[in-house]
């Protein structure tokens, strides 16, 4: 474990393995480094892996101003790379972490040698105006917040392994409510398709069976390489770590440092 400076407080990270081209793993909302450990264990030790815990998550500091914007998270992680003296790396992000990874690629494209998007959020701005009004209202309601979040978790956990479901439910329900609200609102307003349009490097989209909406990234960007992973929940790397490691190692082999 190592602690570095974030733009709004301490960021805790784990490092594993060795290698010339590191892999930065970015967990999703309410996650921590442990969400990636089974994938790391399945990777060759010749792969250097860096797993930061996002601001307000795991052992990292919660920002005093409550800022959970995607751009702020991306700035944190680019700062982590600076402090580790990593010029370029492969970035793999899951869910909210995928949005952060995409924003890193937009902000500093030359530093992202390759981008792997694991069941990333779609472009919600493609939905008709008002389509998410009820969801937004319930998120901001003290009376409806928990049932709204639990409903979203239920959908995303379809196909999950028992251990995945146990860990995810515990993490999501223990996360500070203001943080979860802020992250959801950040996701609903983010435009990943625009951000990806300016990234010239190699990218790979991975999707679970539940990620089949018309506004999913692989539906909106059919030109990007896409692999559907069967028999898993939204937390692909926890349900199928060996398959995730195989896909990631193959992707990394295709990239030169």
Long-range contacts (C-beta under 8 A, 24 or more apart in sequence): 1-59, 4-79, 4-80, 4-83, 4-84, 5-79, 5-83, 6-55, 6-60, 6-61, 6-76, 6-79, 6-80, 7-72, 7-75, 7-76, 7-79, 8-55, 8-61, 8-63, 8-64, 8-65, 8-67, 8-72, 8-76, 9-55, 9-60, 9-61, 9-62, 9-63, 9-64, 10-60, 10-61, 11-52, 11-53, 11-54, 11-55, 11-60, 11-61, 11-76, 11-79, 11-80, 12-52, 12-53, 12-58, 12-59, 12-60, 13-50, 13-51, 13-52, 13-53, 13-80, 14-49, 14-50, 14-51, 15-48, 15-49, 15-50, 15-51, 16-40, 16-45, 16-48, 16-49, 16-51, 17-43, 17-44, 17-45, 17-46, 17-47, 17-48, 17-49, 18-45, 18-46, 18-47, 18-48, 19-46, 19-47, 19-48, 20-48, 20-257, 21-48, 21-88, 21-89, 21-90, 21-113, 21-252, 21-255, 21-257, 22-48, 22-49, 22-50, 22-86, 22-89, 22-90, 23-47, 23-48, 23-49, 23-50, 23-89, 23-90, 23-91, 23-92, 23-248, 23-252, 24-50, 24-51, 24-52, 24-77, 24-80, 24-81, 24-86, 24-89, 24-90, 24-91, 24-92, 24-101, 25-49, 25-50, 25-51, 25-92, 25-93, 26-52, 26-54, 26-77, 26-91, 26-92, 26-93, 26-94, 26-97, 26-98, 26-100, 26-101, 27-51, 27-53, 27-54, 27-57, 27-94, 27-97, 28-93, 28-94, 28-95, 28-96, 28-97, 28-98, 29-95, 29-96, 29-172, 29-175, 29-180, 29-183, 29-184, 30-57, 30-168, 30-171, 30-172, 30-174, 30-175, 30-180, 31-57, 31-58, 31-94, 31-95, 31-97, 31-171, 32-57, 32-58, 32-59, 32-171, 33-58, 34-58, 34-167, 35-94, 35-167, 35-235, 35-237, 35-238, 36-237, 38-237, 38-238, 38-241, 39-237, 39-241, 39-244, 39-245, 39-248, 40-245, 41-241, 42-241, 42-242, 42-244, 42-245, 42-246, 43-245, 43-248, 43-249, 44-249, 47-249, 47-252, 50-80, 50-84, 50-86, 50-89, 52-76, 52-77, 52-80, 54-97, 54-100, 56-176, 56-179, 57-175, 62-176, 62-179, 66-178, 66-179, 66-182, 67-182, 68-179, 68-182, 68-183, 68-186, 69-182, 69-186, 70-96, 70-99, 70-100, 70-103, 70-186, 70-187, 70-190, 71-103, 71-107, 73-100, 73-103, 74-100, 74-103, 74-104, 74-106, 74-107, 75-107, 77-104, 78-104, 78-107, 78-108, 78-111, 81-111, 87-111, 88-112, 88-113, 88-257, 89-113, 90-114, 90-115, 90-116, 90-248, 90-251, 90-252, 90-255, 91-115, 91-116, 92-116, 92-117, 92-118, 92-248, 93-117, 93-118, 93-120, 94-118, 94-119, 94-120, 94-235, 94-236, 94-237, 95-119, 95-120, 95-121, 95-234, 96-121, 96-183, 96-186, 96-187, 98-192, 99-186, 99-187, 99-190, 99-192, 102-192, 102-195, 102-196, 102-199, 103-190, 103-195, 105-195, 105-196, 105-199, 105-201, 105-203, 106-195, 106-196, 106-198, 106-199, 109-198, 109-199, 109-200, 109-201, 112-199, 112-201, 113-201, 113-202, 113-255, 113-257, 114-201, 114-202, 114-203, 114-204, 114-251, 114-252, 114-254, 114-255, 115-199, 115-201, 115-202, 115-203, 115-204, 116-203, 116-204, 116-206, 116-247, 116-248, 116-251, 117-203, 117-204, 117-205, 117-206, 117-217, 118-206, 118-236, 118-237, 118-244, 119-206, 119-207, 119-208, 119-211, 119-234, 119-235, 119-236, 120-192, 120-205, 120-217, 121-187, 121-190, 121-192, 122-192, 122-211, 122-213, 122-215, 122-216, 122-217, 122-219, 122-220, 123-190, 123-191, 123-192, 123-193, 123-215, 123-217, 123-220, 124-187, 124-188, 124-189, 124-190, 124-215, 125-189, 125-190, 125-191, 126-193, 126-214, 126-215, 126-220, 127-215, 132-188, 135-188, 136-185, 136-188, 139-181, 139-184, 139-185, 140-181, 145-177, 145-181, 146-173, 149-173, 149-180, 155-210, 156-210, 156-233, 156-234, 156-235, 157-233, 157-234, 157-235, 158-209, 158-210, 158-233, 159-208, 159-209, 159-210, 159-231, 159-232, 159-233, 159-239, 160-232, 160-233, 160-234, 160-235, 160-238, 160-239, 161-233, 161-238, 161-239, 163-238, 164-233, 164-235, 164-238, 164-239, 165-233, 167-238, 168-235, 168-238, 192-217, 193-217, 193-220, 193-221, 196-221, 196-224, 202-251, 202-254, 202-255, 204-247, 204-251, 206-236, 206-244, 206-247, 208-232, 208-233, 208-234, 208-236, 210-234
